[in-house]
Amino acid sequence: MENLIAGFQDILTPANIAWVALGVTIGYVVGVLPGLGKGTAVAVAIPLTYYISPLAAISLLIGIAKGSTAGSAVSAILLNTPGEPSSAPTALDGYPLA
């Protein structure tokens, strides 16, 4: 149990939360662009992770992946062009409502 608490203490530091926020911002911007998905964004960001700590690097990559998933819904709703295959149902339902 103490290992679980120690893990949460390591993850929930302000620095790691900032890395997640930066990753979500980058991922959201990449996700909005049609044709660029989370795989591309994570692949481009991997060289950046060599210069930061492993926990911060994983936080950044998770933030990019999740932000890109959320960002792909924007292009699916506004442009009727899903950025990822998982956004196709969003394009079918969201575009007529926009």
VODREN-415870 format. One record per atom (N, C-alpha, C, O): x negated, y negated, z negated; residue in one letter; atom name. Coordinates in pm, 1 decimal, m for minus. Atoms other than C-alpha are relative to their C-alpha. Layout:
<rs>
{{X,Y,Z},'a','CA'}
...
</rs>
This chain:
<rs>
{{m82.1,119.5,0.0},'m','N'}
{{0.0,0.0,0.0},'m','CA'}
{{m86.5,m125.9,0.0},'m','C'}
{{m52.6,m226.4,62.5},'m','O'}
{{86.6,118.3,4.3},'e','N'}
{{m285.0,m236.5,m75.5},'e','CA'}
{{m63.6,m27.6,136.0},'e','C'}
{{m95.1,m142.5,166.8},'e','O'}
{{52.5,22.2,m134.6},'n','N'}
{{m420.6,m182.3,277.1},'n','CA'}
{{100.9,m72.9,88.3},'n','C'}
{{62.9,m156.5,170.3},'n','O'}
{{m104.3,68.5,m74.9},'l','N'}
{{m88.6,m292.5,423.9},'l','CA'}
{{6.2,m147.5,m37.9},'l','C'}
{{18.1,m234.0,49.0},'l','O'}
{{m1.4,138.8,46.8},'i','N'}
{{m88.9,m606.8,211.3},'i','CA'}
{{m123.7,m73.8,49.1},'i','C'}
{{m114.6,m189.3,90.7},'i','O'}
{{123.1,62.7,m48.9},'a','N'}
{{m451.7,m677.5,305.0},'a','CA'}
{{8.8,m28.0,150.0},'a','C'}
{{m41.8,m129.9,197.0},'a','O'}
{{m17.4,21.9,m142.7},'g','N'}
{{m362.2,m638.1,672.6},'g','CA'}
{{87.8,m120.1,29.3},'g','C'}
{{56.7,m200.7,117.0},'g','O'}
{{m86.4,116.6,m18.1},'f','N'}
{{m78.3,m886.8,646.8},'f','CA'}
{{m70.4,m128.5,m40.9},'f','C'}
{{m49.2,m232.5,21.3},'f','O'}
{{75.0,118.9,40.3},'q','N'}
{{m306.3,m1129.2,463.3},'q','CA'}
{{m99.7,m41.0,107.9},'q','C'}
{{m122.2,m160.1,129.3},'q','O'}
{{92.6,32.5,m108.5},'d','N'}
{{m557.7,m1106.4,747.0},'d','CA'}
{{72.7,m55.2,121.9},'d','C'}
{{24.5,m148.1,186.8},'d','O'}
{{m72.6,41.4,m120.0},'i','N'}
{{m297.9,m1146.6,1019.4},'i','CA'}
{{66.1,m136.6,m18.0},'i','C'}
{{68.7,m216.8,75.3},'i','O'}
{{m79.3,120.6,21.2},'l','N'}
{{m100.2,m1430.0,863.5},'l','CA'}
{{m82.2,m119.6,m46.1},'l','C'}
{{m30.3,m206.5,m116.2},'l','O'}
{{79.8,118.7,28.5},'t','N'}
{{m388.6,m1674.4,826.6},'t','CA'}
{{36.9,m108.5,100.8},'t','C'}
{{81.0,m76.6,211.2},'t','O'}
{{m33.7,107.5,m94.8},'p','N'}
{{m334.8,m2016.4,987.3},'p','CA'}
{{m78.7,8.5,131.4},'p','C'}
{{m26.7,m27.4,237.0},'p','O'}
{{79.4,m10.4,m122.7},'a','N'}
{{m616.1,m1950.8,1235.3},'a','CA'}
{{59.7,103.5,95.6},'a','C'}
{{68.3,78.6,215.9},'a','O'}
{{m58.5,m102.1,m87.3},'n','N'}
{{m456.9,m1630.6,1366.4},'n','CA'}
{{136.7,m41.3,51.7},'n','C'}
{{172.3,m9.6,165.2},'n','O'}
{{m129.2,50.4,m47.5},'i','N'}
{{m115.4,m1791.7,1384.8},'i','CA'}
{{m21.3,m103.5,109.9},'i','C'}
{{57.8,m111.1,203.9},'i','O'}
{{32.6,96.2,m105.5},'a','N'}
{{m275.2,m2070.9,1589.2},'a','CA'}
{{m40.2,71.5,129.0},'a','C'}
{{m4.2,27.0,237.9},'a','O'}
{{36.3,m77.1,m119.1},'w','N'}
{{m426.3,m1811.3,1826.0},'w','CA'}
{{123.8,59.5,66.2},'w','C'}
{{133.3,62.2,188.9},'w','O'}
{{m124.7,m53.1,m56.2},'v','N'}
{{m83.8,m1651.3,1868.7},'v','CA'}
{{77.9,m111.7,69.4},'v','C'}
{{131.3,m91.4,178.5},'v','O'}
{{m71.9,112.6,m60.4},'a','N'}
{{72.8,m1992.8,1936.1},'a','CA'}
{{m65.2,m43.2,131.1},'a','C'}
{{4.0,m74.2,228.0},'a','O'}
{{69.7,33.0,m124.3},'l','N'}
{{m194.9,m2070.9,2194.4},'l','CA'}
{{28.4,104.8,107.1},'l','C'}
{{50.5,70.7,223.3},'l','O'}
{{m29.4,m107.2,m94.5},'g','N'}
{{m137.7,m1732.8,2357.6},'g','CA'}
{{141.5,m7.1,53.6},'g','C'}
{{163.8,14.8,172.7},'g','O'}
{{m138.9,11.9,m44.5},'v','N'}
{{238.2,m1782.1,2370.1},'v','CA'}
{{14.1,m117.2,96.8},'v','C'}
{{86.6,m107.3,195.8},'v','O'}
{{m6.2,115.7,m89.5},'t','N'}
{{190.5,m2124.9,2528.8},'t','CA'}
{{m58.9,33.2,136.8},'t','C'}
{{1.3,2.9,239.9},'t','O'}
{{62.5,m39.3,m127.0},'i','N'}
{{m47.4,m1990.9,2793.2},'i','CA'}
{{88.1,101.3,73.0},'i','C'}
{{109.5,89.4,193.6},'i','O'}
{{m84.5,m101.7,m60.8},'g','N'}
{{175.3,m1690.1,2855.6},'g','CA'}
{{129.4,m56.8,54.7},'g','C'}
{{177.1,m13.1,159.4},'g','O'}
{{m124.6,60.8,m46.6},'y','N'}
{{486.2,m1904.0,2887.7},'y','CA'}
{{m22.7,m74.8,130.6},'y','C'}
{{58.5,m66.4,222.8},'y','O'}
{{31.3,74.1,m122.4},'v','N'}
{{321.0,m2126.3,3148.3},'v','CA'}
{{m24.9,96.4,115.8},'v','C'}
{{22.3,72.8,227.1},'v','O'}
{{26.6,m98.6,m104.9},'v','N'}
{{196.8,m1824.3,3344.3},'v','CA'}
{{127.8,74.9,36.5},'v','C'}
{{149.3,106.4,153.6},'v','O'}
{{m123.0,m73.2,m26.2},'g','N'}
{{531.6,m1647.6,3310.1},'g','CA'}
{{99.8,m77.2,83.4},'g','C'}
{{179.8,m17.3,155.3},'g','O'}
{{m92.5,82.1,m78.1},'v','N'}
{{720.8,m1939.2,3463.2},'v','CA'}
{{m34.6,6.8,148.5},'v','C'}
{{54.2,m3.7,233.2},'v','O'}
{{41.9,m4.3,m140.0},'l','N'}
{{517.9,m1910.8,3783.8},'l','CA'}
{{38.6,133.9,62.1},'l','C'}
{{m5.7,238.5,14.7},'l','O'}
{{m39.0,m127.3,m62.2},'p','N'}
{{677.0,m1650.9,4013.3},'p','CA'}
{{m121.3,69.4,62.3},'p','C'}
{{m204.7,5.5,126.4},'p','O'}
{{109.1,m77.2,m56.2},'g','N'}
{{438.5,m1376.0,4112.5},'g','CA'}
{{m113.7,26.7,m96.4},'g','C'}
{{m191.8,119.6,m76.1},'g','O'}
{{102.2,m23.5,101.9},'l','N'}
{{212.4,m1405.5,3810.2},'l','CA'}
{{68.6,57.8,m122.1},'l','C'}
{{161.8,m2.0,m175.8},'l','O'}
{{m62.9,m66.4,113.3},'g','N'}
{{298.8,m1167.4,3531.7},'g','CA'}
{{m93.4,10.1,m117.7},'g','C'}
{{m202.2,m47.5,m119.2},'g','O'}
{{80.6,m13.5,120.6},'k','N'}
{{170.0,m1069.2,3194.7},'k','CA'}
{{m125.6,80.5,24.2},'k','C'}
{{m226.6,57.8,m42.4},'k','O'}
{{121.0,m75.6,m31.1},'g','N'}
{{m73.4,m820.5,3342.6},'g','CA'}
{{m110.3,m88.9,54.8},'g','C'}
{{m226.9,m74.5,17.9},'g','O'}
{{96.7,93.9,m55.4},'t','N'}
{{m243.3,m1094.7,3540.5},'t','CA'}
{{m53.1,m93.5,m107.1},'t','C'}
{{m173.5,m118.4,m114.4},'t','O'}
{{41.6,94.3,104.0},'a','N'}
{{m249.5,m1333.6,3247.1},'a','CA'}
{{m92.7,65.6,m101.6},'a','C'}
{{m192.7,6.3,m142.1},'a','O'}
{{84.6,m70.1,97.3},'v','N'}
{{m394.2,m1076.9,3007.5},'v','CA'}
{{m133.9,34.9,63.3},'v','C'}
{{m237.5,24.1,m2.4},'v','O'}
{{125.2,m34.8,m67.0},'a','N'}
{{m653.4,m965.5,3264.1},'a','CA'}
{{m91.7,m121.1,14.9},'a','C'}
{{m213.4,m108.8,1.2},'a','O'}
{{81.0,121.1,m12.9},'v','N'}
{{m769.3,m1322.7,3319.4},'v','CA'}
{{m51.5,m45.4,m136.4},'v','C'}
{{m159.5,m103.8,m144.8},'v','O'}
{{39.2,45.8,133.8},'a','N'}
{{m785.4,m1388.3,2943.6},'a','CA'}
{{m99.0,92.5,m69.5},'a','C'}
{{m160.3,52.6,m168.4},'a','O'}
{{90.5,m94.1,67.6},'i','N'}
{{m991.9,m1080.9,2854.8},'i','CA'}
{{m142.9,m53.2,m10.7},'i','C'}
{{m203.4,m35.8,m116.5},'i','O'}
{{136.0,52.6,19.7},'p','N'}
{{m1329.0,m1250.3,2926.7},'p','CA'}
{{m9.7,m106.0,m110.0},'p','C'}
{{m115.9,m122.6,m170.0},'p','O'}
{{1.7,99.7,107.9},'l','N'}
{{m1233.2,m1526.6,2682.0},'l','CA'}
{{m9.0,65.2,m137.0},'l','C'}
{{m54.7,2.9,m232.8},'l','O'}
{{m3.0,m66.1,130.1},'t','N'}
{{m1196.3,m1271.7,2405.5},'t','CA'}
{{m137.2,44.7,m47.1},'t','C'}
{{m152.2,83.6,m162.9},'t','O'}
{{134.2,m38.7,42.3},'y','N'}
{{m1567.7,m1192.7,2402.0},'y','CA'}
{{m61.7,m101.9,m95.2},'y','C'}
{{m156.8,m69.5,m166.5},'y','O'}
{{60.6,107.3,77.7},'y','N'}
{{m1638.3,m1522.8,2226.7},'y','CA'}
{{71.7,m28.8,m130.9},'y','C'}
{{29.8,m117.7,m205.0},'y','O'}
{{m72.8,21.1,125.2},'i','N'}
{{m1387.9,m1500.8,1940.5},'i','CA'}
{{5.5,131.3,m77.4},'i','C'}
{{m31.2,236.7,m25.4},'i','O'}
{{m4.0,m120.2,83.8},'s','N'}
{{m1333.2,m1256.7,1656.7},'s','CA'}
{{101.1,100.9,55.9},'s','C'}
{{194.0,62.2,126.8},'s','O'}
{{m91.5,m101.7,m55.0},'p','N'}
{{m1157.9,m926.5,1736.7},'p','CA'}
{{146.2,m20.6,m40.2},'p','C'}
{{235.9,m1.5,41.9},'p','O'}
{{m138.0,20.9,43.6},'l','N'}
{{m849.3,m1006.4,1528.9},'l','CA'}
{{62.8,m118.9,72.6},'l','C'}
{{179.6,m114.1,111.2},'l','O'}
{{m50.5,115.6,m73.8},'a','N'}
{{m813.6,m1347.1,1693.6},'a','CA'}
{{21.2,34.4,147.2},'a','C'}
{{115.8,m14.5,209.0},'a','O'}
{{m13.6,m38.3,m140.6},'a','N'}
{{m865.3,m1191.3,2037.5},'a','CA'}
{{126.5,81.8,22.5},'a','C'}
{{198.9,59.6,119.6},'a','O'}
{{m121.5,m80.4,m12.1},'i','N'}
{{m590.8,m935.0,1983.1},'i','CA'}
{{123.3,m88.2,m18.6},'i','C'}
{{223.6,m70.1,50.4},'i','O'}
{{m111.9,92.5,20.9},'s','N'}
{{m362.6,m1210.3,1851.2},'s','CA'}
{{25.3,m82.9,125.0},'s','C'}
{{140.3,m103.9,163.6},'s','O'}
{{m13.8,78.7,m122.1},'l','N'}
{{m430.2,m1418.9,2161.7},'l','CA'}
{{62.6,82.8,111.9},'l','C'}
{{153.1,35.4,180.6},'l','O'}
{{m52.4,m83.7,m108.2},'l','N'}
{{m361.9,m1130.4,2400.5},'l','CA'}
{{145.6,39.1,m23.0},'l','C'}
{{224.2,44.8,71.6},'l','O'}
{{m140.4,m30.7,30.2},'i','N'}
{{m40.1,m1033.8,2222.9},'i','CA'}
{{87.3,m122.3,25.3},'i','C'}
{{197.1,m110.2,79.5},'i','O'}
{{m75.0,122.6,m25.7},'g','N'}
{{73.7,m1396.6,2235.1},'g','CA'}
{{19.1,m25.4,148.6},'g','C'}
{{127.0,m66.7,191.2},'g','O'}
{{m11.3,18.4,m145.3},'i','N'}
{{m0.1,m1415.8,2608.5},'i','CA'}
{{102.1,97.1,58.7},'i','C'}
{{184.2,58.5,141.9},'i','O'}
{{m92.9,m100.0,m54.0},'a','N'}
{{189.9,m1094.1,2678.5},'a','CA'}
{{144.5,m33.7,m35.0},'a','C'}
{{232.5,m24.4,50.5},'a','O'}
{{m137.9,29.1,40.9},'k','N'}
{{497.0,m1195.1,2480.2},'k','CA'}
{{48.7,m133.1,56.7},'k','C'}
{{165.8,m145.0,92.7},'k','O'}
{{m38.9,127.7,m59.4},'g','N'}
{{497.8,m1555.3,2604.7},'g','CA'}
{{29.8,13.0,147.8},'g','C'}
{{119.6,m53.6,199.2},'g','O'}
{{m24.0,m21.7,m142.0},'s','N'}
{{477.4,m1435.7,2963.3},'s','CA'}
{{133.6,68.7,24.6},'s','C'}
{{202.7,38.3,121.8},'s','O'}
{{m129.6,m67.0,m12.5},'t','N'}
{{776.3,m1208.4,2913.3},'t','CA'}
{{113.9,m99.9,m17.1},'t','C'}
{{212.0,m95.3,57.1},'t','O'}
{{m103.8,101.1,20.7},'a','N'}
{{981.7,m1498.4,2779.5},'a','CA'}
{{m0.3,m103.1,111.9},'a','C'}
{{105.9,m150.2,152.6},'a','O'}
{{9.2,99.8,m105.7},'g','N'}
{{854.8,m1736.9,3047.2},'g','CA'}
{{53.8,48.0,132.8},'g','C'}
{{100.9,m32.6,213.1},'g','O'}
{{m50.8,m50.1,m127.7},'s','N'}
{{953.3,m1508.8,3332.6},'s','CA'}
{{151.1,m13.8,10.4},'s','C'}
{{205.6,m11.8,120.7},'s','O'}
{{m144.9,20.4,m3.1},'a','N'}
{{1316.8,m1556.9,3234.8},'a','CA'}
{{35.1,m139.1,52.7},'a','C'}
{{143.3,m158.2,108.2},'a','O'}
{{m27.8,136.3,m46.4},'v','N'}
{{1290.5,m1928.8,3317.4},'v','CA'}
{{9.8,m3.1,152.3},'v','C'}
{{105.1,m58.9,206.8},'v','O'}
{{m7.0,m0.9,m146.4},'s','N'}
{{1210.1,m1871.9,3685.3},'s','CA'}
{{114.7,87.7,49.7},'s','C'}
{{171.6,61.2,155.6},'s','O'}
{{m112.4,m85.1,m40.2},'a','N'}
{{1470.9,m1596.0,3700.3},'a','CA'}
{{131.5,m75.6,m9.9},'a','C'}
{{219.2,m58.3,74.6},'a','O'}
{{m125.2,72.9,19.0},'i','N'}
{{1742.2,m1827.0,3570.4},'i','CA'}
{{7.9,m121.5,91.8},'i','C'}
{{111.1,m143.7,155.1},'i','O'}
{{m7.0,125.1,m75.0},'l','N'}
{{1650.8,m2152.2,3745.6},'l','CA'}
{{m20.5,17.2,150.1},'l','C'}
{{41.7,m53.9,229.0},'l','O'}
{{32.3,m15.9,m141.4},'l','N'}
{{1511.9,m2026.0,4077.7},'l','CA'}
{{57.8,126.7,61.8},'l','C'}
{{45.2,147.6,182.5},'l','O'}
{{m49.8,m130.6,m42.7},'n','N'}
{{1682.5,m1684.3,4101.4},'n','CA'}
{{m113.1,85.5,58.0},'n','C'}
{{m91.8,165.7,148.9},'n','O'}
{{118.1,m75.5,m41.1},'t','N'}
{{1331.2,m1542.0,4146.3},'t','CA'}
{{m63.8,59.3,m123.6},'t','C'}
{{m138.9,m9.4,m192.8},'t','O'}
{{60.1,m58.6,120.0},'p','N'}
{{1235.1,m1298.8,3873.0},'p','CA'}
{{m150.8,15.6,16.0},'p','C'}
{{m198.6,63.8,118.7},'p','O'}
{{145.0,m11.8,m3.1},'g','N'}
{{865.6,m1312.2,3790.7},'g','CA'}
{{m47.8,140.1,m29.8},'g','C'}
{{m159.1,176.3,8.5},'g','O'}
{{32.8,m137.9,35.6},'e','N'}
{{864.9,m955.1,3658.7},'e','CA'}
{{122.5,86.3,27.6},'e','C'}
{{234.4,35.3,31.8},'e','O'}
{{m116.1,m87.5,m21.5},'p','N'}
{{1083.6,m652.4,3726.6},'p','CA'}
{{97.9,m0.5,m117.4},'p','C'}
{{217.9,19.7,m98.3},'p','O'}
{{m89.7,1.1,115.6},'s','N'}
{{1221.1,m676.8,3373.9},'s','CA'}
{{89.9,m123.5,m2.4},'s','C'}
{{184.9,m128.8,m80.6},'s','O'}
{{m82.9,120.4,m4.6},'s','N'}
{{1365.5,m1019.7,3460.3},'s','CA'}
{{107.2,6.0,108.2},'s','C'}
{{181.1,m90.8,125.9},'s','O'}
{{m101.5,m11.5,m105.0},'a','N'}
{{1584.5,m892.6,3745.2},'a','CA'}
{{142.3,m9.1,m55.3},'a','C'}
{{224.1,m80.1,3.3},'a','O'}
{{m134.9,18.8,54.9},'p','N'}
{{1895.4,m852.5,3525.3},'p','CA'}
{{25.0,m142.8,m48.0},'p','C'}
{{137.9,m191.5,m43.0},'p','O'}
{{m14.6,139.4,42.0},'t','N'}
{{1830.7,m1200.5,3389.4},'t','CA'}
{{33.3,m87.6,119.6},'t','C'}
{{113.2,m180.6,107.8},'t','O'}
{{m30.1,77.0,m120.5},'a','N'}
{{1833.9,m1336.6,3744.7},'a','CA'}
{{143.5,22.8,44.9},'a','C'}
{{210.1,m70.6,89.5},'a','O'}
{{m136.9,m29.6,m42.7},'l','N'}
{{2162.6,m1160.7,3820.9},'l','CA'}
{{103.1,m69.5,m87.6},'l','C'}
{{204.7,m117.9,m37.6},'l','O'}
{{m97.0,59.9,91.7},'d','N'}
{{2337.5,m1295.2,3511.9},'d','CA'}
{{m26.6,m147.4,m26.4},'d','C'}
{{67.5,m224.6,m44.5},'d','O'}
{{33.7,135.8,40.4},'g','N'}
{{2151.2,m1618.5,3442.5},'g','CA'}
{{15.3,m103.6,108.9},'g','C'}
{{56.7,m216.2,81.2},'g','O'}
{{m5.8,97.9,m108.2},'y','N'}
{{2139.7,m1784.7,3783.9},'y','CA'}
{{141.2,m52.4,25.1},'y','C'}
{{157.4,m173.2,42.4},'y','O'}
{{m135.3,54.7,m18.9},'p','N'}
{{2519.4,m1806.8,3830.7},'p','CA'}
{{44.8,m90.0,m115.1},'p','C'}
{{129.0,m177.7,m95.7},'p','O'}
{{m39.5,82.1,114.2},'l','N'}
{{2549.3,m1958.5,3483.7},'l','CA'}
{{m73.4,m133.1,m5.3},'l','C'}
{{m28.7,m224.9,m74.1},'l','O'}
{{82.2,121.4,9.5},'a','N'}
{{2281.1,m2225.7,3540.5},'a','CA'}
{{54.3,m113.3,81.9},'a','C'}
{{m4.0,m221.6,83.9},'a','O'}
</rs>
